[in-house]
Amino acid sequence: MNANQYPKTVGPRAAFVVAELYERQKNIFSHADVEKISGLCSDSARGLVRRLVNRGLATRLKSGLFILVPSELGHERYYFGNPYVVAREIVGGSAYYISHVSAMDIHQMVTQPQLVVYTTTIRAIRPHFVMGTEFRFVCYKQKHFFGTTDHWITKTQKVRISDLERTVVDGLRQSEYCGGFSEVAKGFWMRREDIDVKKLVEYALRLDIGAVYRRLGYMLELFDLDAFREIETLRQKLTPSYAILDPMLPKEGKFMARWRLRLNVSPEEIKAVVRT
């Protein structure tokens, strides 16, 4: 009998551990959690977890990290729950926040389903693949951890995400993690009534990255927003060098002296994407 043929039954000790995990709201758990609950030694706890996986009561997310399969799924043996909660657990106890296109998804700034989850962390973490979903991790310095908020992603689980303004600024910094500059502009336009432009500029100043000044100022003017003071603040930060508008695309197109940008995406193309 292979693992997929095992009935979803376990002995009293394993049943107790499962019940305790649910009681403690630890549906995502580690070997150490099972050791604490069961009082078993390390090897025995690992064996118990292995039986839970074999019986379809838990799914392995990565080495040493597992999730309980909800009983209401019946005979289903593979489950990984909310991807943003999984991202939080993969990071462990380190500082993190859900970012880039994943934060755009949470903030309702995208119109297409996302198959990659982006998380910003203070330490390098290799990509993970869990049941068809890719988890990528962007490493930032501790001083750049600002503009975040807690968000209840389920009724019982919350994750840390970038707020609306930080999501836009991160997108302008690394639009390759958001589908390109046009997608960031589209997300901004979708939530423009809720975005604080003054806070956008404050965040850009804290990051102090020339390309962000250029792209943000250009985007504010492109959408003809009433933000003269903020736009002038950004213009005062410009240096003589030029940046590319969309780093995902070839380095071509007109040079725009006002914002020291090379427009490898035309204003007409950006506005066409925004209208879709």
C-alpha distance (Angstrom), angle and dihedral (degrees) to the residues before:
residue distance angle dihedral
M1 . . .
N2 3.84 . .
A3 3.80 125.4 .
N4 3.80 93.7 -93.4
Q5 3.81 90.5 58.0
Y6 3.81 97.0 54.9
P7 3.80 113.2 112.1
K8 3.81 115.8 -117.9
T9 3.78 93.8 -106.5
V10 3.80 131.1 113.6
G11 3.78 138.5 176.5
P12 3.81 125.2 -89.2
R13 3.85 95.2 -92.9
A14 3.81 92.8 52.9
A15 3.81 90.8 43.6
F16 3.81 89.0 52.8
V17 3.82 91.3 50.8
V18 3.82 91.7 50.4
A19 3.80 91.4 48.9
E20 3.81 91.3 49.0
L21 3.79 92.6 48.7
Y22 3.80 89.6 54.7
E23 3.81 91.3 44.5
R24 3.80 90.4 53.6
Q25 3.83 91.6 44.2
K26 3.80 89.0 -118.8
N27 3.78 99.0 135.6
I28 3.82 85.7 146.7
F29 3.78 106.6 57.4
S30 3.79 146.4 161.1
H31 3.78 136.1 -139.3
A32 3.82 87.8 -98.6
D33 3.82 90.7 57.7
V34 3.79 90.6 53.9
E35 3.81 91.2 47.8
K36 3.81 91.0 54.0
I37 3.80 94.5 47.0
S38 3.79 98.1 42.2
G39 3.81 100.5 34.1
L40 3.81 88.3 -134.2
C41 3.77 124.2 142.6
S42 3.79 118.4 -104.1
D43 3.83 96.6 -94.4
S44 3.80 93.7 46.5
A45 3.81 92.2 47.3
R46 3.79 89.8 51.9
G47 3.77 90.0 50.9
L48 3.80 90.9 51.6
V49 3.81 91.4 51.0
R50 3.79 89.7 48.3
R51 3.82 89.3 55.4
L52 3.79 90.9 50.0
V53 3.80 89.8 53.7
N54 3.81 93.2 44.8
R55 3.80 90.9 50.5
G56 3.81 92.9 50.4
L57 3.79 94.2 -113.1
A58 3.80 93.7 115.8
T59 3.81 137.9 23.9
R60 3.79 125.7 -143.8
L61 3.82 111.6 -122.1
K62 3.80 97.1 179.2
S63 3.78 137.1 -30.5
G64 3.81 106.5 -43.6
L65 3.83 95.7 -1.1
F66 3.81 124.4 99.9
I67 3.80 141.4 168.9
L68 3.80 129.3 -147.5
V69 3.78 115.8 -116.7
P70 3.84 107.9 -127.7
S71 3.79 112.5 -114.3
E72 3.82 91.0 -131.4
L73 3.81 88.8 69.5
G74 3.79 88.8 73.2
H75 3.80 112.9 -160.3
E76 3.83 93.6 -0.2
R77 3.82 109.6 122.8
Y78 3.78 102.8 -178.7
Y79 3.78 121.9 69.4
F80 3.78 136.8 140.3
G81 3.77 104.2 177.4
N82 3.79 123.9 -150.2
P83 3.83 110.1 3.3
Y84 3.80 93.6 -144.0
V85 3.78 91.8 54.9
V86 3.80 88.4 48.8
A87 3.81 89.9 52.1
R88 3.80 89.8 52.6
E89 3.80 91.1 51.2
I90 3.81 93.8 46.8
V91 3.80 88.9 56.3
G92 3.78 90.5 51.4
G93 3.77 117.6 -165.0
S94 3.82 97.5 -20.8
A95 3.79 124.2 111.6
Y96 3.78 111.4 -86.5
Y97 3.78 145.4 147.4
I98 3.80 133.5 -163.6
S99 3.79 104.1 -108.9
H100 3.79 151.3 170.1
V101 3.80 115.3 16.4
S102 3.82 91.6 -4.3
A103 3.81 90.7 58.0
M104 3.81 87.5 45.1
D105 3.79 87.8 55.1
I106 3.82 92.3 51.7
H107 3.82 90.8 46.5
Q108 3.82 91.2 50.1
M109 3.80 93.8 -114.8
V110 3.82 96.8 131.1
T111 3.78 133.9 64.5
Q112 3.81 100.5 -160.2
P113 3.84 129.8 70.3
Q114 3.80 114.4 -102.9
L115 3.80 124.5 -132.6
V116 3.81 96.8 -178.1
V117 3.81 123.6 65.7
Y118 3.81 115.8 -151.8
T119 3.79 121.6 -157.4
T120 3.80 127.0 177.2
T121 3.80 114.9 -141.0
I122 3.80 139.6 170.2
R123 3.80 92.8 -123.2
A124 3.76 133.3 50.9
I125 3.81 113.9 -98.9
R126 3.78 123.2 179.9
P127 3.81 118.6 -123.7
H128 3.80 117.7 -87.1
F129 3.79 129.9 -154.3
V130 3.80 119.1 -153.1
M131 3.79 120.6 177.5
G132 3.81 95.3 -33.9
T133 3.81 96.8 -39.5
E134 3.80 120.4 109.6
F135 3.80 120.1 -145.9
R136 3.81 115.6 -157.2
F137 3.80 125.9 -174.7
V138 3.80 126.7 -150.3
C139 3.80 116.0 -157.9
Y140 3.82 118.3 -139.9
K141 3.79 131.7 172.7
Q142 3.80 117.1 -100.5
K143 3.83 91.2 -113.0
H144 3.79 89.3 62.2
F145 3.80 93.0 58.6
F146 3.80 101.7 106.1
G147 3.78 137.6 107.3
T148 3.81 94.9 54.4
T149 3.78 133.8 132.9
D150 3.79 139.8 -174.2
H151 3.80 114.8 -104.4
W152 3.80 127.4 -168.3
I153 3.79 101.4 -129.6
T154 3.82 94.0 176.4
K155 3.80 133.1 9.9
T156 3.79 90.8 -89.1
Q157 3.81 106.0 22.3
K158 3.78 131.4 68.2
V159 3.78 130.5 -173.6
R160 3.80 133.9 -167.0
I161 3.80 114.3 -109.6
S162 3.79 137.6 172.0
D163 3.79 112.0 -96.0
L164 3.81 120.0 -118.1
E165 3.79 95.3 -87.9
R166 3.80 95.7 43.9
T167 3.80 89.4 48.4
V168 3.80 90.1 57.1
V169 3.81 93.2 45.9
D170 3.82 92.7 48.7
G171 3.80 88.2 49.2
L172 3.80 91.2 52.6
R173 3.79 90.0 48.1
Q174 3.82 95.2 48.9
S175 3.78 108.6 11.8
E176 3.81 89.0 163.9
Y177 3.81 86.0 78.0
C178 3.81 90.8 54.1
G179 3.80 103.8 45.9
G180 3.80 95.5 -90.6
F181 3.79 138.9 -56.2
S182 3.81 93.2 -66.0
E183 3.81 91.4 58.3
V184 3.81 91.0 49.9
A185 3.81 89.5 49.9
K186 3.79 90.1 48.5
G187 3.81 91.6 51.2
F188 3.79 90.2 48.6
W189 3.80 90.8 51.0
M190 3.81 92.3 48.8
R191 3.81 91.6 56.3
R192 3.83 99.4 28.6
E193 3.81 93.4 121.6
D194 3.82 90.6 59.3
I195 3.81 99.5 41.4
D196 3.80 120.9 98.9
V197 3.81 105.7 -139.6
K198 3.79 92.2 -165.8
K199 3.80 89.6 56.3
L200 3.82 90.0 47.6
V201 3.79 90.0 58.3
E202 3.82 92.4 43.8
Y203 3.80 89.4 54.9
A204 3.80 91.4 47.4
L205 3.80 89.7 52.3
R206 3.82 91.3 50.5
L207 3.80 91.3 51.8
D208 3.82 90.8 44.1
I209 3.81 96.1 -160.5
G210 3.79 116.8 151.8
A211 3.79 96.3 -145.2
V212 3.82 90.4 54.4
Y213 3.83 91.6 53.1
R214 3.80 90.1 51.2
R215 3.79 98.1 45.1
L216 3.80 94.9 42.9
G217 3.80 94.1 49.3
Y218 3.78 91.6 46.5
M219 3.82 91.8 49.6
L220 3.81 93.4 49.0
E221 3.79 90.4 52.4
L222 3.79 93.8 42.4
F223 3.80 90.1 59.5
D224 3.81 91.4 43.3
L225 3.78 94.6 -125.2
D226 3.79 122.0 177.5
A227 3.80 94.9 -113.6
F228 3.83 105.7 117.5
R229 3.81 95.5 146.8
E230 3.82 93.6 47.7
I231 3.81 92.0 46.4
E232 3.81 91.5 51.3
T233 3.82 90.1 49.3
L234 3.80 89.0 56.0
R235 3.82 93.2 45.9
Q236 3.80 90.4 54.8
K237 3.82 89.2 59.6
L238 3.82 95.0 56.6
T239 3.79 122.4 114.6
P240 3.84 126.3 -160.7
S241 3.81 94.1 -97.8
Y242 3.81 122.4 95.5
A243 3.81 130.4 -128.8
I244 3.79 129.4 -158.3
L245 3.81 115.2 -109.6
D246 3.81 96.6 -139.4
P247 3.82 115.4 24.0
M248 3.83 90.4 -165.2
L249 3.80 92.2 66.7
P250 3.84 133.6 64.8
K251 3.80 118.3 -78.9
E252 3.77 97.5 -104.4
G253 3.80 139.4 108.1
K254 3.78 137.2 73.7
F255 3.79 124.1 -32.9
M256 3.80 113.7 -123.5
A257 3.80 109.8 -154.8
R258 3.81 95.4 -168.8
W259 3.82 92.3 65.8
R260 3.81 99.9 19.0
L261 3.80 89.1 -120.7
R262 3.76 134.9 139.4
L263 3.79 104.4 -138.9
N264 3.79 103.8 -142.4
V265 3.82 86.4 161.7
S266 3.79 116.5 51.9
P267 3.81 122.6 -131.2
E268 3.79 88.3 -117.3
E269 3.82 91.8 55.3
I270 3.79 92.0 49.5
K271 3.80 93.1 49.2
A272 3.81 90.2 47.7
V273 3.82 90.3 55.6
V274 3.80 91.2 47.1
R275 3.82 90.7 54.1
T276 3.83 93.9 53.6
